[in-house]
Amino acid sequence: MKTFINKFFICLTLLTSIALANCNNTNEDFPLELTIQDKVVLLESGEWLLKGFETNVMHTFKAGKKYTFYGSDNVFLNEAIPGTQEYTISGEMLMINYNFGNITSYQLKFSCDNSIVKFYEDDNLNLTLYKRGSKYKSCL
């Protein structure tokens, strides 16, 4: 009987240890919100396809300038079209200067493992971009 009780306590201790070792900290379950600086780094790290024109219009963001490329059937020109738009950060907003005094402030929201970015102007969806080469279609 004593051997049975010892085996029981050993098994109970082992099961408790395994159960406690598998517990996760709840803080790890919820990703932190990206800062605007993080969002701009994500924008600058890839090529972005315009929703509705994924095979014909691509944007890149580099060092404060937004470039636009045109193409056909996912084959884009090596050079951007003439004329760029400058962008800056203001608070938690991305400001894009469309030239001639047209400056728009956007709140950026990333989704689908950062492969989709939506640009909101005054809480209204203005623009959606898909990261080229990602699996964004699985999220649509």
C-alpha positions in Angstrom: 0.0 0.0 0.0 2.9 2.4 0.8 4.4 1.8 -2.6 1.1 2.6 -4.3 0.8 5.9 -2.4 4.4 6.8 -3.3 3.7 6.1 -7.0 0.5 8.0 -6.8 2.2 11.1 -5.4 5.0 10.9 -7.9 2.5 10.7 -10.8 0.5 13.6 -9.3 3.7 15.7 -8.9 4.7 14.9 -12.5 1.3 15.8 -13.9 1.2 19.0 -11.9 4.6 20.0 -13.1 3.7 19.4 -16.7 0.5 21.3 -16.4 2.2 24.3 -14.8 5.0 24.3 -17.3 2.5 24.6 -20.2 0.8 27.7 -18.8 1.4 30.8 -20.8 1.7 34.4 -19.5 -1.5 36.1 -20.8 0.6 39.2 -21.8 2.3 37.1 -24.5 -1.1 36.2 -26.0 -1.9 39.7 -27.0 0.5 41.5 -29.4 1.3 45.1 -28.5 0.0 47.8 -30.8 2.5 48.9 -33.3 3.8 52.5 -33.0 3.7 54.8 -36.0 7.4 54.3 -36.3 7.0 50.6 -36.5 4.3 51.0 -39.1 6.5 53.2 -41.3 9.3 50.6 -41.0 6.9 48.0 -42.2 5.8 50.2 -45.1 9.4 50.8 -46.1 10.3 47.1 -45.9 8.3 46.0 -48.9 6.4 46.7 -52.1 2.7 47.4 -51.8 -0.1 46.6 -54.3 -3.1 48.8 -54.6 -6.4 47.0 -53.9 -8.4 46.6 -57.0 -5.3 47.1 -59.2 -3.0 44.5 -57.7 -1.5 43.5 -61.0 -1.1 47.1 -62.3 -0.2 49.6 -59.5 2.5 49.2 -56.9 3.8 51.7 -54.3 7.0 51.8 -52.3 7.9 53.9 -49.4 11.6 54.9 -48.9 13.2 57.7 -46.8 10.2 59.9 -46.7 9.1 59.5 -50.3 6.2 57.4 -51.7 6.9 56.1 -55.2 4.3 54.7 -57.7 5.1 52.0 -60.3 2.8 50.9 -63.1 2.8 47.5 -64.7 0.9 44.9 -66.5 0.0 41.4 -65.3 2.3 41.8 -62.2 5.3 42.9 -64.2 6.2 46.4 -63.1 8.5 49.0 -64.6 11.9 49.2 -63.1 11.5 53.0 -62.6 8.8 54.8 -60.7 6.6 57.3 -62.6 7.9 60.8 -62.4 6.7 62.7 -59.3 6.7 61.4 -55.8 4.8 62.2 -52.6 6.6 63.1 -49.5 5.5 61.6 -46.2 6.2 62.4 -42.6 5.0 61.3 -39.1 2.9 63.7 -37.0 1.9 62.2 -33.7 0.4 58.8 -34.5 -0.5 59.8 -38.0 1.2 59.4 -41.4 1.0 62.6 -43.4 1.3 62.4 -47.1 1.9 65.5 -49.2 0.1 65.0 -52.5 1.6 68.3 -53.7 0.0 71.7 -54.4 -1.1 72.0 -50.8 -2.9 68.7 -50.6 -1.7 67.0 -47.4 -3.7 64.1 -45.9 -3.3 62.6 -42.5 -3.8 58.8 -42.2 -4.2 56.4 -39.4 -2.6 53.1 -40.5 -4.0 49.7 -39.5 -2.1 46.5 -40.3 -3.6 43.1 -40.4 -3.0 39.6 -41.8 0.5 39.2 -40.3 1.3 42.8 -41.5 0.6 41.9 -45.2 -2.4 44.2 -45.4 -2.4 47.9 -44.5 -5.4 50.2 -44.5 -5.2 53.9 -44.6 -7.9 55.7 -42.7 -8.7 59.4 -43.1 -11.0 60.7 -40.3 -12.0 57.1 -39.5 -13.0 56.5 -43.1 -11.2 53.9 -45.1 -9.4 55.7 -47.9 -6.8 53.2 -49.3 -5.9 49.5 -48.9 -2.5 48.1 -49.9 -1.4 44.4 -50.0 2.3 43.5 -49.5 3.7 42.1 -52.7 4.9 38.5 -52.3 2.9 37.8 -49.2 -0.1 35.5 -48.6 -2.6 38.3 -48.2 -5.2 36.5 -50.4 -5.6 33.9 -47.6 -7.0 36.7 -45.4 -9.5 38.1 -47.9 
